Amino acid sequence: MAFLAAFVALIYALVRRGRKKAERARRAELSEFAASIGGTLVDEGDDTRPWSADFERAMDDEYGTLVKWLGRASGAKFDYALDFSRNGWQVRVTEASMELVSSVGTNTSYEMRVEVATADLVALKITQVRGGGLGSRWAGEMPVSVERGDHPLWMPLRLPLSISHAFVAYASDLSEAADFFNVDVVEWLLKQTKQHELPNLCIEAGVAYCVVDGPILPQFVMRKVDAIIDLLSLVPGSQRDVAV
């Protein structure tokens, strides 16, 4: 018994050491990336939460059903945040993780959230419609910031015919949302039907953000950041001058 206990303790120590080594390497990678774009890395022990943390929790797709609840080996947590400025826009990119049960023990699932600070724009969700109409349900869910308002309204928006086959949008004010979809925005979204850089976007309470599966990948994250900024830049008065 003593030998078995010692063996188990050794395996545990080796696994823990391996994780610590991987964490150090990950932190070094993200620190180098943050420095390359003139930003800063925030890791555990500091505020790694996204600006929109009170509106959408980390790893939200892993909640909601008994099967998913049973499949979680840990709660979700925000591990890292990158803060930087991009062409005058304030940006925060966060990484969340959760341990999920697998046939060989546990696997780590990751999620990246890209946020850009905006002026006080209309609350809006827009998503690319995938096979079978996937994405429409997410867009139709009222954002928390709207739900907490004095007069919560959440309505489907009739998009221009050129993009209505590819996108679904909901908003808190149809008139303001219609102004958002000006000619330049519609043309930009039409190009997105082939590029798929921004499959979903939520704008609420001064933050425009999208959530994608996977960790922060330096070669991938800036494409998402630039996609959000490119879109917002086409909407007059959307830029916010100060950090959140």
GIHUDA-V204583 format. One record per residue. RES is the residue in one small letter. BURIAL is # if it has 16 or more other ideal C-beta (glycine too) atoms within 10 Angstrom, else .. D_CENTER is the distance of its C-alpha to the mean C-alpha in Angstrom with 1 decimal. Layout:
BEGIN
RES/BURIAL/D_CENTER ; RES/BURIAL/D_CENTER
END
This chain:
BEGIN
m/./47.8 ; a/./47.6 ; f/./46.8 ; l/./44.0 ; a/./42.5 ; a/./42.7 ; f/./41.2 ; v/./38.2 ; a/./37.8 ; l/./38.0 ; i/./35.3 ; y/./33.0 ; a/./33.7 ; l/./33.0 ; v/./29.7 ; r/./28.7 ; r/./30.0 ; g/./28.1 ; r/./24.8 ; k/./25.7 ; k/./26.6 ; a/./23.3 ; e/./21.4 ; r/./23.7 ; a/./23.2 ; r/#/19.4 ; r/./19.7 ; a/./22.2 ; e/./20.2 ; l/#/17.2 ; s/#/19.9 ; e/./21.6 ; f/#/18.6 ; a/#/17.8 ; a/./21.6 ; s/./21.7 ; i/#/19.4 ; g/./21.1 ; g/#/18.4 ; t/./18.5 ; l/#/17.0 ; v/#/16.6 ; d/#/17.1 ; e/./18.5 ; g/./21.0 ; d/./19.3 ; d/./16.5 ; t/#/13.3 ; r/#/11.4 ; p/#/8.7 ; w/#/10.6 ; s/#/9.1 ; a/#/10.0 ; d/./13.0 ; f/#/11.4 ; e/#/9.1 ; r/./10.1 ; a/#/8.8 ; m/#/9.4 ; d/./10.4 ; d/./11.8 ; e/#/14.2 ; y/./15.9 ; g/./18.3 ; t/./21.2 ; l/./24.0 ; v/./23.5 ; k/./19.9 ; w/./21.2 ; l/./24.0 ; g/./21.8 ; r/#/20.1 ; a/./21.9 ; s/./19.9 ; g/./17.5 ; a/#/13.9 ; k/./13.5 ; f/#/11.5 ; d/#/13.5 ; y/#/12.8 ; a/#/11.6 ; l/#/12.7 ; d/#/14.2 ; f/#/16.0 ; s/./17.4 ; r/#/17.3 ; n/./20.2 ; g/./20.5 ; w/#/16.9 ; q/#/15.3 ; v/#/12.0 ; r/#/10.0 ; v/#/7.9 ; t/#/7.5 ; e/#/8.5 ; a/#/9.4 ; s/#/12.3 ; m/#/14.8 ; e/#/18.3 ; l/#/19.4 ; v/./23.0 ; s/./24.5 ; s/./28.0 ; v/./28.5 ; g/./27.1 ; t/./23.3 ; n/./20.4 ; t/./17.2 ; s/#/14.0 ; y/#/10.8 ; e/#/7.1 ; m/#/5.0 ; r/#/2.4 ; v/#/4.9 ; e/#/7.1 ; v/#/10.6 ; a/#/13.4 ; t/#/15.6 ; a/./19.0 ; d/./19.6 ; l/#/18.6 ; v/#/19.0 ; a/#/16.4 ; l/#/15.1 ; k/#/13.0 ; i/#/13.7 ; t/#/13.2 ; q/#/15.3 ; v/#/17.8 ; r/./18.4 ; g/./21.7 ; g/./23.1 ; g/./20.9 ; l/./17.7 ; g/#/14.8 ; s/./17.4 ; r/./17.1 ; w/#/13.4 ; a/#/14.4 ; g/./17.5 ; e/./16.0 ; m/#/16.8 ; p/#/14.2 ; v/./15.4 ; s/#/16.4 ; v/#/18.5 ; e/./20.0 ; r/./21.1 ; g/./22.8 ; d/./26.6 ; h/./26.6 ; p/./23.5 ; l/./23.5 ; w/#/21.0 ; m/./22.6 ; p/./22.1 ; l/#/22.6 ; r/./25.2 ; l/#/23.9 ; p/./26.4 ; l/./28.1 ; s/./27.0 ; i/#/23.3 ; s/./23.8 ; h/./24.3 ; a/#/20.8 ; f/#/18.5 ; v/#/18.4 ; a/#/17.6 ; y/#/18.2 ; a/#/18.9 ; s/#/20.7 ; d/#/23.4 ; l/./24.6 ; s/./26.7 ; e/./24.1 ; a/#/21.6 ; a/./24.4 ; d/./24.9 ; f/#/21.3 ; f/#/22.1 ; n/./24.9 ; v/./26.6 ; d/./24.5 ; v/#/21.2 ; v/#/22.7 ; e/./24.1 ; w/#/20.8 ; l/#/19.1 ; l/./22.2 ; k/./21.7 ; q/#/18.1 ; t/./19.9 ; k/./21.1 ; q/./18.5 ; h/./15.3 ; e/./13.1 ; l/#/10.9 ; p/#/11.1 ; n/#/9.3 ; l/#/8.8 ; c/#/9.3 ; i/#/11.7 ; e/#/13.2 ; a/#/15.3 ; g/./15.0 ; v/#/11.3 ; a/#/9.6 ; y/#/5.9 ; c/#/4.1 ; v/#/2.4 ; v/#/5.5 ; d/./8.3 ; g/./10.1 ; p/#/10.6 ; i/#/10.4 ; l/#/13.2 ; p/./15.1 ; q/./16.4 ; f/./13.2 ; v/#/10.7 ; m/#/13.1 ; r/./13.4 ; k/#/9.9 ; v/#/10.7 ; d/#/14.1 ; a/#/13.2 ; i/#/11.6 ; i/#/14.5 ; d/./17.0 ; l/#/16.3 ; l/#/16.4 ; s/#/19.5 ; l/#/21.3 ; v/#/21.2 ; p/./23.9 ; g/./23.3 ; s/#/19.5 ; q/#/19.4 ; r/#/19.4 ; d/./21.8 ; v/./20.9 ; a/./18.1 ; v/#/16.3
END
